Amino acid sequence: LSCPAALVRSIVRRLDVLGTAPSSLQPSLFADAPGDDQDDEDDALRVHAWADDQAEREELRVLRGLAEALPPAGRKLEAVARLVRRAREPALVFTTYTDTLRELRQVLARHRMVVVHGQQPTALREAAIEAFTSGDADLLLTTDASAEGLNLQGRCRLVVHVEVPPSARLLLQRTGRVDRFGQARRVHSVVLASAAVADHEALDRLAGAQDVSEGWR
């Protein structure tokens, strides 16, 4: 639910899966816990969820129609665009999903940007990161493929999380790309949340985590 466009793409892929042989579905909705980097969502979309596949198809078609009636970027990505525009400084923007990353790239098309995700060859990732650190790009849009191993403190101090990170550990890993030795300015880590109950519960978990409770607001 990062944006309507991502929801539509997920629904379409789920409908494709439901049109295949029943044996292709995994037996349980919670058979495997999702990892931090969900670049490849296809496995998660192959789980067996409803007892009646036809009823699920019908509900998904209704939901798809509602989602397609909305602006593809939705309010959240518009908020990201406003934040980046008003900040007027380099930023590292994280999203969990590649579908959202694609839509975000369209929303921020006027900015100098590079994109990094787990489906890219290593050489392309390295070239994009080099463009950002060298100053040839002002925005680095990425999934959690960039949550570890990068030292970006010399380039920026602003981290934007398009969705509420699922854990305090991931929040710290992402922010740690810029909040590390050598950072000369105060770091700002901005988490965007909707009014949904799930988002508020996730924010409460982050606020209650010992590692991030200091300075959280």
PLY file of the C-alpha trace (Angstrom):
ply
format ascii 1.0
element vertex 217
property float x
property float y
property float z
element edge 216
property int vertex1
property int vertex2
end_header
0.00 0.00 0.00
2.92 2.38 -0.55
1.03 3.76 -3.54
-1.95 2.78 -5.71
0.28 1.86 -8.67
2.22 -0.66 -6.57
-1.03 -2.13 -5.24
-2.38 -2.59 -8.77
0.78 -4.37 -9.90
0.66 -6.70 -6.88
-2.99 -7.52 -7.55
-2.29 -8.27 -11.19
0.54 -10.64 -10.26
-1.64 -12.33 -7.63
-4.41 -12.84 -10.18
-1.86 -14.37 -12.56
-0.79 -16.80 -9.83
-4.39 -17.74 -9.04
-4.86 -18.60 -12.70
-2.14 -21.25 -12.56
-2.32 -24.84 -11.27
-3.22 -25.16 -7.56
0.01 -27.05 -6.92
1.97 -23.86 -7.62
0.61 -22.25 -4.44
2.47 -22.55 -1.16
0.47 -24.29 1.59
0.45 -21.55 4.21
0.17 -17.77 4.21
2.89 -17.57 6.85
5.08 -20.46 5.72
8.12 -18.22 5.34
8.84 -14.97 7.15
9.65 -12.12 4.74
13.19 -10.81 4.66
14.28 -7.20 4.96
14.83 -6.77 1.24
11.60 -7.59 -0.58
12.79 -6.72 -4.06
11.38 -10.02 -5.33
7.79 -10.28 -4.13
6.75 -13.14 -6.41
7.34 -15.83 -3.78
5.19 -13.93 -1.26
2.42 -13.70 -3.85
2.33 -17.46 -4.40
0.97 -18.39 -0.96
-2.37 -20.11 -0.49
-4.62 -17.58 1.26
-8.35 -18.12 0.68
-10.17 -21.45 0.79
-12.10 -20.38 -2.32
-9.77 -19.13 -5.09
-12.67 -17.90 -7.20
-13.99 -15.73 -4.36
-10.51 -14.28 -3.91
-10.32 -13.48 -7.63
-13.61 -11.63 -7.48
-12.56 -9.56 -4.48
-9.19 -8.78 -6.06
-10.86 -7.57 -9.25
-13.02 -5.19 -7.23
-9.99 -3.93 -5.30
-8.05 -3.50 -8.55
-10.81 -1.31 -9.97
-10.81 0.88 -6.86
-7.02 1.22 -6.92
-6.95 2.07 -10.63
-9.40 4.91 -9.99
-6.83 6.66 -7.78
-3.81 8.73 -8.87
-1.00 6.18 -9.37
1.43 7.91 -7.01
-1.04 8.46 -4.19
-0.64 11.00 -1.41
2.38 9.38 0.19
4.65 9.69 -2.84
3.41 13.23 -3.35
4.51 13.93 0.23
7.94 12.50 -0.57
8.20 14.82 -3.57
7.28 17.86 -1.46
9.78 16.91 1.23
12.62 16.47 -1.24
11.76 19.69 -3.04
11.64 21.74 0.16
14.76 20.19 1.67
16.92 21.36 -1.26
19.73 19.02 -0.35
20.90 15.52 -1.32
18.77 12.69 0.10
18.72 8.92 0.43
15.18 7.59 -0.16
14.30 4.03 0.88
11.28 1.97 -0.11
10.70 -1.71 0.55
9.18 -2.44 -2.85
10.50 -2.18 -6.40
7.02 -1.39 -7.72
6.93 1.67 -5.47
10.48 2.53 -6.53
9.40 2.63 -10.18
6.51 4.95 -9.43
8.67 7.13 -7.21
11.12 7.51 -10.07
8.32 8.99 -12.19
7.22 11.36 -9.43
10.77 12.66 -8.91
11.69 12.75 -12.61
12.71 16.43 -12.48
15.49 15.73 -9.99
18.96 14.42 -10.69
18.64 10.88 -9.39
19.98 7.37 -9.48
18.16 4.15 -8.60
19.47 1.03 -6.85
17.61 -2.25 -6.27
18.38 -5.92 -5.82
17.48 -6.94 -9.38
20.27 -4.85 -10.90
23.65 -6.23 -11.91
26.43 -5.30 -9.50
28.10 -3.03 -12.05
24.96 -0.91 -12.45
24.54 -0.59 -8.70
28.14 0.50 -8.27
27.83 3.06 -11.08
24.69 4.54 -9.54
26.26 4.82 -6.08
29.38 6.41 -7.57
27.22 8.98 -9.38
25.54 9.88 -6.09
28.68 10.09 -3.98
30.52 12.12 -6.62
27.76 14.72 -6.82
26.44 13.80 -10.26
23.08 12.92 -8.65
21.19 14.52 -5.77
18.83 11.66 -4.93
19.55 7.99 -4.37
16.30 6.02 -4.62
16.75 2.50 -3.34
15.33 -0.61 -1.78
17.08 -2.31 1.13
19.74 -3.43 -1.32
21.51 -0.29 0.01
20.70 -0.79 3.69
24.16 -2.13 4.49
27.75 -1.59 3.43
27.55 1.95 2.03
29.30 5.01 3.42
27.32 8.03 2.28
28.00 10.41 5.17
30.16 12.62 2.98
27.32 13.22 0.52
24.14 13.64 2.54
22.47 13.68 5.93
18.80 13.20 5.00
17.20 9.74 4.91
13.56 9.29 3.87
11.65 6.06 4.55
8.64 5.81 2.24
7.09 3.13 4.46
7.48 2.50 8.18
10.47 0.13 8.52
9.36 -3.27 9.86
12.02 -3.30 12.57
14.26 -0.99 14.58
17.26 -2.87 13.25
16.38 -2.01 9.65
15.71 1.63 10.55
19.15 1.88 12.13
20.83 0.08 9.23
19.33 2.46 6.69
20.07 5.60 8.70
23.54 4.26 9.39
24.50 4.85 5.77
24.81 8.55 6.63
24.83 8.59 10.45
28.38 7.35 10.96
31.92 8.50 11.70
32.81 11.44 9.49
29.32 12.95 9.37
29.78 16.66 10.13
26.09 17.64 10.35
23.01 16.55 12.22
21.29 13.61 10.51
17.56 13.68 9.77
15.70 10.38 9.32
12.10 10.91 8.18
9.54 8.09 8.31
6.31 8.54 6.33
3.23 6.85 7.74
-0.41 6.74 6.73
-3.42 6.89 9.04
-3.76 3.10 8.85
-3.75 1.22 12.15
-0.92 -1.00 10.97
1.33 2.02 10.37
0.61 3.46 13.82
1.31 0.10 15.46
4.60 -0.12 13.56
5.56 3.38 14.67
4.79 2.46 18.28
7.07 -0.57 17.99
9.89 1.61 16.67
9.37 4.21 19.38
9.46 1.50 22.03
12.65 -0.10 20.75
15.60 0.62 23.04
18.01 1.23 20.18
15.95 4.04 18.66
13.99 5.43 21.62
16.53 8.16 22.36
15.70 11.18 20.26
12.66 9.56 18.63
9.66 11.76 18.07
0 1
1 2
2 3
3 4
4 5
5 6
6 7
7 8
8 9
9 10
10 11
11 12
12 13
13 14
14 15
15 16
16 17
17 18
18 19
19 20
20 21
21 22
22 23
23 24
24 25
25 26
26 27
27 28
28 29
29 30
30 31
31 32
32 33
33 34
34 35
35 36
36 37
37 38
38 39
39 40
40 41
41 42
42 43
43 44
44 45
45 46
46 47
47 48
48 49
49 50
50 51
51 52
52 53
53 54
54 55
55 56
56 57
57 58
58 59
59 60
60 61
61 62
62 63
63 64
64 65
65 66
66 67
67 68
68 69
69 70
70 71
71 72
72 73
73 74
74 75
75 76
76 77
77 78
78 79
79 80
80 81
81 82
82 83
83 84
84 85
85 86
86 87
87 88
88 89
89 90
90 91
91 92
92 93
93 94
94 95
95 96
96 97
97 98
98 99
99 100
100 101
101 102
102 103
103 104
104 105
105 106
106 107
107 108
108 109
109 110
110 111
111 112
112 113
113 114
114 115
115 116
116 117
117 118
118 119
119 120
120 121
121 122
122 123
123 124
124 125
125 126
126 127
127 128
128 129
129 130
130 131
131 132
132 133
133 134
134 135
135 136
136 137
137 138
138 139
139 140
140 141
141 142
142 143
143 144
144 145
145 146
146 147
147 148
148 149
149 150
150 151
151 152
152 153
153 154
154 155
155 156
156 157
157 158
158 159
159 160
160 161
161 162
162 163
163 164
164 165
165 166
166 167
167 168
168 169
169 170
170 171
171 172
172 173
173 174
174 175
175 176
176 177
177 178
178 179
179 180
180 181
181 182
182 183
183 184
184 185
185 186
186 187
187 188
188 189
189 190
190 191
191 192
192 193
193 194
194 195
195 196
196 197
197 198
198 199
199 200
200 201
201 202
202 203
203 204
204 205
205 206
206 207
207 208
208 209
209 210
210 211
211 212
212 213
213 214
214 215
215 216
